[in-house]
Amino acid sequence: MREYKPNIIEKKWQDFWDEHETFVCENNSEKEKFYALVEFPYPSGQGLHVGHPRPYTALDIVSRMKRMQGYNVLYPMGWDAFGLPTENFAIKNKIHPAVVTKNNVDHFKRQLKSIGFSFDWSREINTTDPNYYKWTQWIFLQLFNKGLAYKKEMPINWCPSCKVGLSNEEVIGGKCERCGHVVVRKVKSQWMLKITEYADRLIEDLDGLDFIDRVVAQQKNWIGRSEGASIFFNLKDIDEKLEVFTTRPDTIFGSTYMVIAPEHPIIDKYSNKIENLEEIKNYREEVSKKSDFERTQFEKNKTGVEVKGIRAINPLTDKEIPVWISDYVMMGYGTGAIMAVPGHDDRDYDFAKKFKLDIIPVIEGSDLSEAANTDTSTGKMINSGFLNGLEVKDAIGKMIDYLEENKIGERKVNYKLRDWVFSRQRYWGEPIPVVHCEKCGYVPLSEEDLPLLLPEVENYEPTDSGESPLAKMTDWVNTTCPKCGSPAKRETDTMPQWAGSSWYFLRYTDPKNDKELASKEALRYWTPVDWYNGGMEHTTLHLLYSRFWHKFLYDIGVVPTKEPYAKRTSHGMILGSNNEKMSKSRGNVINPDDIVNEYGADTLRCYEMFIGDFEKPVPWSENGVKGCRRFMERVWNLQDILTDGEQYSEELVSEIHKTIKKVTSDYPNLKANTAIAQLMSLANEFNDLGKITKEDLRTFLILLNPVAPHITEEMWEICELGGVLNEMAWPKFDESKTIDNEIEIPVQFNGKVRFTIKIHRDASEDEVLKIAESDDLFNRNVESKKVIKRIYIPNKILNIVVK
């Protein structure tokens, strides 16, 4: 028998699949479709690490199985190639981002192909390709024309290192997600997308989707829908009202002060009435240097300044209450003002204690100052006028009715979700197809002028002023207004990386189309995506954004479904052998090239699936890799015991049918680890038997093929099993043959298990008793005792009652 040489075998079959276009799928096939999607990677200079193949292999297994079950399978791959990492690398190494991107893509693609994924490479896409981003720009124009894209002067998260504005989702722990630098606040004019218009639908349409629970929870929590009331507080001697939103209007009698954001417009509007304006300005300056994260940290020291000269009136008590500014209240959340109820809110209580403000309890038994039960969701109202004695749940509704009847408030729904900051002041991104005209304002380009190409620049470094490098390209910037023909200037901000990834799954269905982003026929056939797997870190960014874009495209008649993904799962990270996240700085990154070169791609695939529960993080183990390589060797050596025979080995018929059943169930339930364990067990059974028929081997190789496609294809050919393995039908099991005829049952004495016996499934009670009584342990447990009763529950248990 030939030696197992995976490097030769794997290259042979990868070339075969390319040459025969084995995994190229058809649009509008008569077969039932199955669209499997993984998150396309950002092609960084470091290339893949062993964490990348884990989700790719999981859905590759399902895709290969589905093809053999007769499905028309779309399993595509592409590149999310615009964005900061490439641009930062380009700046550091003085290489154009386009060149960096091409080199990185070539490297990533070679790595992916070496692992043997069954991607349909004929549908490969790249977000930096003008033929692709033409349609990203087209979608932006539709959003603009429908009033969902707008320009706004606003404070943004600013990374001084990357010199770029960041969305809230890109700030982790007060630091830039990309470079780790502390983020500050900066006011800039930004393009915004009105995702808040879709907030309710983004929540409601989760019902009926096959999303894992933690993904659904993250989506809902990020949108943060809450029901309550807006309440209007008059300002003393000023014709102005402060609006607050609260989910607990019943506690208003306990509101003893108000807090507004330092940026609140009433500060500037009524600066002539403020007695400590200099103190206010100094505090504002101090707060402007903090990120949103720093401002909202619950455990931080409370800071604030009373706005002396401006007082509010509690509309329920008619009492004057002070107005403060504090960094924990922000204009971007709610109305930028809160009514503080220090008797029943931890943050308000800490603030009131520090600044010696009044604290009035209004719910019996939950007064923070007495360290009693602080649960405010139940209890009776006190110190609350007409609400006294009511339970909280009744008081909330009654207070909202009162507010509306007296026109001092109204029922309202609020959201934590904010509109999407869609500008980046960088070079390597999609140009925004809009010009600014002094006469006409912001004017979109006509669709015929797309794509608006990203111009070649010599210097693509970000500017210290925060403007895009494109701003310096006067020949490109200066243009004419599409509407009136007057001189105009192009928009120099570019789109964020999330733009191209918000719709890429649609382009896969028809990637060469130059008339539309994809044909209606292709979209009708392929959408929604049947199964989408991605990282949990993307469930509040990409997943939310792409659902929003898809819903918008549905509203304008471009796509046929209101949701893009029917099913969403997520995977746990592969950690370093030291149980820490893999990173260059920790020195624990494993390059899959090294594993493929030393052990083979099939070993890598097998180990990544056998390593543990797919949804949980797991540490890398070199010994585990070696164990999977030994399994590949045992599979290869089955050739040594191969015999002619077109039937299953009589001794293993039940075991083979049980294996077909388990593997068929485990693969699509992301339990490849237990499927592989079952296949390992079956291989051992063949070796213990000392023979394997051709029919045994056919079934075994088909079941293993999705995990280890190269070795199984090669053995199929060597052993002359007929045709090509990947064209074979998936085996079916006979349920009746998965049931063992011989089973093991426990024997109890007075309810305690003392030993077990093996019986035939159809054995009579007398036969079972005879087998039990013939066991030495039976006599030892009876000894001088008298058997009072024998209780047999068929195929379950035998209980002997003795006295």
N, C-alpha and C positions, 0 to 999 in steps of 0.2 A: 504494500500500500504506500502511496505517496505521502511525503511529510506534509504536515499542515503549515502552509506558508501564507498567512493572511495578507501580507502586503501585495503579493502577486495576485492572489485570488480577488482581493477587493478592487484593485485597479481594473482587472479584467471585467468584472461585472458592472462597475461604474461606467466604463466605456461602452459596454453592451447596452445599458439602459439609455445612454445618451444617443447612441447610433440608432437604436430601434424606437426612440421616443416613447419609451415604456410608460412614462407617467404623464404624458401630454393628454389632457382631457378635451372633450368636445363641448361646445355650447349647444344647448337645445337637443341633447341626446334623448333617445326614447327611454334610456335607463333612468332609474330614480337617481336624483342627484344627492351628493353629500359634499358640503363645502366646509372644510376644516381650515382654521386660521390660527396662526401664531403671530405674536407681535413682531413686526419686522425690526431688525436690529439697527442701531446706530453704528455705522462702520468706523469704529475708533482705530487709532494707530496700533493699539495693543493686540488687536485681533480677538478671537474667541477665548474665553476661559471655560473650564469644564462645567460651569453653571449654565451656559447657553444651551448646550445640547439636551438638557433634561426635558424642558417642555417640548422642544422640537421632536425628540424621540418619542415622547408619549403620544403626540398626535400623529406622528409618522406610523406608529404601530396601528392606531385605529384606522388610518387612511389605507394602509396596505391590506388590512383585514377587510375593510369595506369594499375595496376593488375586487377581492376574491369572492365577496358575497354578491357581486353583480352590480354594484353602484358605479355611477359616473362620478369620480372623485376629483374635486378641485382642491389641491393642497399647494398654495403658491408661496413665493418668497420674493422679497424686494428690499429696498434700502431707504431708511429714514435719514437722509444724508445732509440736509441743511442743519445749521445750528452752531452753537458756541464751541464745543470741543474741537471741531475741525478748524474753525477760525482761529482759536487760540493757539493751536498747534502750528497753523500756517504762519501766524505772526511771529511766534517764537523761533521757527526754523526758516523763516523767509522763503516759504514755498507757497504758491498760489493755492487757495482752498480747493479749487477744482482739481488740481493735480493731486493734492492730499486725498481728496474724496475718491478719485479713480484708483489710486494705489491701495487705499484701505478696502474698497469694495472688491478689488481683485483678490486681495489677501483673504478676506472673509469668505468669498465665494469658493476659493480653493479649499479652505478649511471645511466648509459645509459639505462640499461634494465628496471630500475624503471620508466623511462619516456615513455617506450613503443614504442621505435623506431622499425621499421620493417626491421632491418638489417638482412642480411643472415649471421648469426654467424658461419655457417659451413665453411665460406671462410675467417675467421679471420686470419690476418697475423701480424707478429711482426718483425721489422727490426733487432732485436738482435738475432733472431732465426737463428742458423747456416744453417738450410734448406732454409732460405730466403737469408741471406747474402752471401751464396755460389754463388748465381746468380748476386748479386751486384758485387762481385769480378770477376765473369765471364765477366760481361759487361766491367769492367775496363781492363781486359786482352785484349778484342777485341779493345778497344780504344788504348791501348798501342801498339798492333800489327799493327794497322793502322797509327801509328805515331801521334795520337791525344792526347796521354798522354806522358809528358816529364818532366824531372827534370831541374830546373833552379835556379841559385843563384839570389836572388832579394830582394829588400826592401819590407817588408810586414807590414801590420797593426798588432801591437802587443799589447795585453791587459796584462799589468803587473799584474792585479789581477787574471784573469783566467789563466794566463801564457799560452796563446795560440795565434796562428796567426788567423787573421780574414780576410774574403773577404771584398772588399769595401762595398758590400751591407749590411754587418753586423756591419758597423760603422755608427751610427746615431748621427748627430750633433757633430762629433769628439769623440764620446764615444762608448764604447762597448755596443752592443744591449742587451747583456745578463745581465751584472752587473752594467753598467753605469759608469765604470771607464774610465778616459781619455786614449785614445789610442795613442801609440807612434810608431815610425818607427824603424824597426829592419831588418837587412839583414840576410836572411836564405836561405838554399837550400830547394826548395819546389817542390812538384809535381804540375803540371799544366795540365789543360784540354783545348784543343784548340777550345773553343767555337766560337772564331772569324772566324774560317773556315766556320761557318754556318750563319754568320751575315746577309748576303743578304737574304737567304732563310727564316730566322726567321722573317724578315720584310715582304717579298713578300707573304709568305704563310698565312699571317693574312687575306689577301683578301679572301672572301668567307666563313670565319668562323663567327659564330654567337656569337661574343664577344661584351660585352657592350663597348661603345665608350671610356670610361676612362681607361679600361684595354688595349685596342689597343694603346691608346696614350702613356701609361706608357711603354709598350713594345718598341714602336718605339723610344721614348725619351731616354730610357736607352741604346739601341743599338747605337743611335746617329749617323746615317749615314749622311755624308755631302760630297758634291761634290765640287771640287776645283782643286788646282794644287800644286805640289811639286816644290819648287824653290831652286836653289843651289847658295849659297853665298860663293865666294872664300874668304879665309883668306889671309891677306896681308903677303907676304914673307914666307908663309907656303904652302906646297903642300897638301892642305886639303880643303874640302868644308863643309859648314854647310847646311844641308837640312831643310827646313821649309815646313809645309803644311798650306795653307791658302784657305779659301773659297772666298777671295777677292783679287785675284792677280792684279786686276785693280788698287789697291791702292799702289802698290810697289814704285811708284815715291815719295810717302810720307813717306817711311820707313827711319827713321833717326837714328835708333839704333836697335840692336838685343838683345834679352834676351834668355839665355840658362838656363836649370835646373842646380842647384848646383851640381847634381850628374853627369853631362854630362862628357863623357869619354875624351873630348879634354882637360879638366882641368889637368888630370893626364898625358895624352900623351904629352902635351907641357908645363909641369910645369916649365921646365928650361927657358921658354920665359916669364913667368909671373913675373911681377915686384913686385906685392903685394901678393905673395903666402900665407904668414902667415895670412893676412886679409881674403883671400879666404877660407883658412882652418877653421878659427874661425867661419866664417859665415856658412860654411857647417855643422859644429858641432852643431851650434844653430838650423839650419833647421832640422837636423836629429831627433830632439826631438818633432817635430810637426807632427800631423796627416795630411792625405790628406785633410780632411775637413777644418782644420785650415788654410792650405796653400792656399786653393781656395776661401776662404771667400772674397766676392767682397768688402765689406765695411771696411775691416781691413786696418791698416796703411801699406803703401807700403814700403818694405825693399829691399835692394839689394846692390851689390858691383860691381864696374866696374872691368873687367878683364884687367888690365893694361899690355900692351905688346902684346896683341892680338887684331887685328882690322879686320873688315869684309869689303868687297867691295859690295856696292849695284850694282847688275848686270845690272840695267837699267840706273843708273846715273853715274856709275863708281866712285862714291865718297866713301871715307873711312867713315865708321860709327863705333862707339864704340860697344863693346860686353859687356853685363852685365850678372851677375847671379842674379836670384831672386827666392824666394820660391814659387811664384805663377805659375812658369813653372816647369813641372814634367816630368821625363823620361818616365813614364808610359802612358803619353798622347801625341799623335802625335809623333813628332821626338825628343822631348825634347828641341826644339828651336823654337823661333817665330821671325818674322820680326815685329817690333813695328811701328805702324802708329798712332802717338799720335794726329794727327789732327782729327781723326774720330773713335777712340776707347776710351771709358771712362777710362778703366784701364791703357792703354798706356799713355793717356793724364795726369792722376794723377801722374803716375810714372815720366813722362817727366817734369812736373811742379816741383815736389819735387827735382829732381836731375838736374834741369836746362838744359834739353836737347832740341834740335831743334824740332820745331813743324811746319810742312808744310801742309797746306790744299790742297787736290787734288780733292775735289768734291764741286762744286759751291753750296753755301747756306747751307752747313752742317758742318761748321768749329766750333769745340767745343770751341776754344779759344774766339770766338765771341758770344758764347751762342745763336747761331742761330738755325734754324731747324737742328736737329742732325740725321735726317733720312738719312742713307747712301745708301738706296736701290734704290733711284731715284736721278736724277740730272745730270748735265753735268760735264765732267772731266775738270780740270784745272791743271796747273803746272805739266802736265803729258806727255810732248813730243808728240808722234804720236797719243796719245789718246785724246788730247785736243778737246773739243767740242762734243765728243761722249756721248750718254746716257750711264749710268752705265751698263745696261743689254747688250749693244753692246760692251762696253769696256772690260767686263770680257772675252767674247769669243775671242775677238781680241788679248788680252794679252796672253791667253793660247796658241793660234796659234803661236804667236811671240816666246814664251818661247820654244815651241817644235821645231820650225824651227831653232832657234839659239842654241839648245841643252843646254839651261840653266834652263830647267824645263820641266814638263810633266803633262798632265791631270791625276788626281788621285781622288779616293774615300777614305775617311777616316772614322773611326768609334770611337765613345767614348767607346764602349764595349772593355773590355780587357779579356785576357784569365783567366780562372777560377782557382783560387788558391785552390788546392784540398788536401792539407796536413793539418793535425792537430797533434800537438805534445802532444797528450793526450792518455789516455788508453781506454776510453769507446767509441770505434768506430770500424768500420770494418778494420781488418789488410789489408794492401796493399800487394797483392800477388806477390812481386818482391824481388829478392835478388841482392846484389851487389858483383860482382866478380872482383878482380884486373885485371884478364886477359880479361874477356868478357864484363865488364861494368854492366849495369843493365839488368838482365835476368828475364823474367816472369816465374812463376811456370807453370807447365803443368796443363791443365784443369782437369786431373785425380786426382790431388792433392788438389782440392778444396772440401770443404771449408778449407781455412787456418784458423784454430780456434784461437780465442782470448785466449791467455794462462791465467791461473789463476795466480794472483800476490798477494803478501801480502801487498805491498805498491803501491798504484795506484796514489799517489800524483804527480803532475807535478814537474819537476826539475827546479831549479833556472837558470840552463844553457839554458833552453828552449828545451831540448831534451825530447822525450816521455819517460814515466816511463818504457816502454818496452825495452829501450836501456840498462837498468840495468840488464835485464834477459839474461845473457850470454849464458846459455844453450839453450835458444830459439833462440837467435840472431845468434849464430854460427851454420852454416849449410854448405852444399856443393852446388856448382853451378850445376843447372840442365843441363847446356850445356856442361861443360868440366870436372865436377867432382872435381874441385879445391875447397879449402876452400873459403867460401863466408859468407856474413852477410845479415840477413833478413832486410828488410825495417822496421824501428820502428815507423815511422809516421803512423797514422790511417786516415781513410777517414772522411770527414766532415759529419755533420748530413744530408746535402742535398743529399748525395749519395743514401741512402735508399728510400728517398721520390721522387727521380727522375723517378722511374719506378714502384712504388707500385701498381698503377692502372692496370698494365698488369698482375701482379701476382694474383690479385683477380679473374681473369678469369679462373685460373687453379692452385689453391694454393697448391695442394698436389703433383704436378708433380716433380719427382726427376730426370728426364732425360733432361729437358729443362726448361727454365724460365716459359714457358707456351706452350701448344701445338698449332700448326698452326691452327688446327680446332677451338679451343676455341678463339684464337685471331681473326680469320677471322669472327667468329660469333659475338663477343662482341665489337670489336673496330671499329671506335673510340668511346670513351665515349660520350654518347648522351648529357649529361648535367653535367657540373662540376661547383660547387659553392665553393667559398673560399674568404678569406679576401683580401682586397685591399693591405694589407701590404706584401702579397706574390706575387704580380704581377711582381716584378722585380727580385725576387730570384727564388723561387721554380718554378713558371710558365715558366720562361725562361729556366731554367736548364732542366726541364722535357721535354720541347719541343725539346731542343737540343739532349738529350739522345734518344728520340723517333725517331728523324730524322736519327740519326746515326744507330739505330737498323733497321730502314726502308732501309737504304742504304746497309746494310749487309744481308738483306733478312729475318730478324727475325720477323718483324711486317708488316702487309699488308697495313697500311695507313701512309701517310707522316706526318699527324698531329694527336696528341693523343686525342684532345678534340674538338668536333663539336661545343659546346656551353659553354661559360664561363660567369657566373654572379657573383656578389659580394654583400655582405650585410653590413649594417651599424652596428656599435657596440651598445650594450646595455650599457648605462652609469649608474653610480650610481644615486641615487635620487637627489644628489647635482649637477648633470649635468657634473661630472668629470668622467674620465676613471676609471673603477673599478680596485682597487689594494689594496693589504694588507696594504701598507703604508698609504693609504688614509682612510682605515677603512670602505670602502663602498662596500665590496664584498658581494654579496648575494649567499648563497649556495642553489642550486636547491633542495637538500634533504629537507631543511626546508620548502620550498613551497610545495613539494610533500607530506610531512608528514602532513602539516596543511590543505592544500586545495585540494590536489590530483593532479596527473600527467596530467589529462585532462584539469584541470584549468590552470596549468602551460603552456601547449602546446597552449591552446586557447589564453591566455594572450600574449605569445611571438609572436603570429601571429597577434593579434588584436592591438598590441601596436602602430603601425604606419607603414609608408612607409618602406618596407623591405630594401631598399638601403640606408636609412638615419639613422644616429645615433639617439637614443631615450633614454630618462631617465627612470629609473625604477620607478614604482609607486605601492605602496602597495594597494592603493584604486582601481587601475585598476585591480589588481589580485582579489580583493574581488568582483568587478563587474563581472568578468568572472566566479567566483564561483557561483554567484547568477544566471547567465545564465545556468550553469550546473544543478542547482536546478530546474529551470523552465523546462528544457528539461526533467528531471526525472519525474516531476509532470504531464507531458503530459499523463502519464498512467491513471491519474484520469479522463480524459475526453475521453478515448479511446472507440470507438464504433465499432461494426462489420461493415464491408463494404469493398468490393474489388474494389471500384472506388474512385477517388478523390472526396472530398467534392465539391458539385456543385458550392457553393459560392466562392471557392478558386481555381478553376481550372486554371484560368489565372495567379494568383499569384504563384502557384506551378510551372507552366511551365516557368515563368519568373525567378524563383529562380534556377531551373535546368540549364537554359541557363547561368545565371550570374555566378553561382558557377563553372560550367564546364569551363567557360572562365577565371575566376579569378584565380583559383588554379595554372594552368600552367603559368600564367603571373605574378606570385609572388604578387598577390593582395588578399591574404587570408584575410586581414583585412576587405576589402569590401565584400568578400564572407560571412564572419562570420556575418557582420552587416545585410546582406540580410537574413541569417538564423535566426538571432535574431528577425528580423521583421516578418518573417513567423511564428515563434513560438508565437509571440504576436497575430497574426491573428487567429491562432488556438484557443488561449485562449479567444479572443474576441468573436469568434464564439461559444465557449463553447463545442466544440466537435472536434475529429480527427478520421478519419477512419483508418483502418489498412493499406490501400493503401497509405493514406497520410503519416502515420508514417513510413512505409517502405522507401518511397522516402526521407523523411526528415532525417532519421537515416543514410541512405547510404551517403547522401550529407555531413552530419556532421562527418561521421566516420573518414576520413583522419585527421581531426583536433583532434577529441576526440574519439579515437578508443575503449576505455574501456567501457565507459558508454553506447555507442551505441550498442556494442556487447551484453552487459548485458540486455539492454532493448529489443533488438531483441529476445533474448532467453526467457525472462520473458513474453513478450507479444505474444509469440508463432507465430512469423511471418514467420516461415518456413525455415529450413536449418540453415546455419551459415552465419552471415552477410558478412564476408570477402570473401565469395564465390559467392556473388551476382553480377549481372551485373550492371554496372553504368547506371542510368536512362537516357532516351533520352527525349528531349523536342520537342513539336510541335510548329513550328514557328508561325503558325496562331493563336495559343492559347496564345501567349505572347503579343498579341496586344490588348490593352484595347478597349472595345466597347464604353465606356464612357470616353470622354476626356475633358480637360479644355482649353478654348481659351480666349484670351484677347479681350475686346471690347474697341475700340478707338473712341474718338471724336476729329475730326480735327487732327488726327495723335498722340494724347496723350492717353495712356491707362488709363481708368477710373475705370473699374471693369472687372471681368472675369465671364464666364458662363460655365456650364457643358452641353455638347451636346452628342448625339449618333454619333459615327464615321460616320455613313451613312446618317445623317440628311440632308435634302434638304436645300437650301438657305432660302426658306420661313419658314421652321421649325426653323432654327437658328434665323431668324429675330423675329419670334414670341416669342421665349424664351428670347431673349435680351429685347424686348419691354415690356415683362411682369415683368421685374425687376424694382423695385422702382428707382434704380440709373439711369436707362435710362431716365425716365421722368425728374429727377432732372438735368441731363446734357443737356436735350433739352430745358426745360422750355418754354420761349416765342420765342425761336429761330425756324427757319424753316429748316427742313431736306432737303438738296439739293441732296444728293446722298448716296447710301448704297453700300459699296464695301466689298464683302465676298471672302476671299481666303480659299477654303475648308480645314477644320481641322487646319487652321493656325491662322486666325485673321478676325475680323469684324471691319470695319472702317466706322463710320458715319460722313458725312460731313454736318455741320450745318452753318447757316448764321444768 
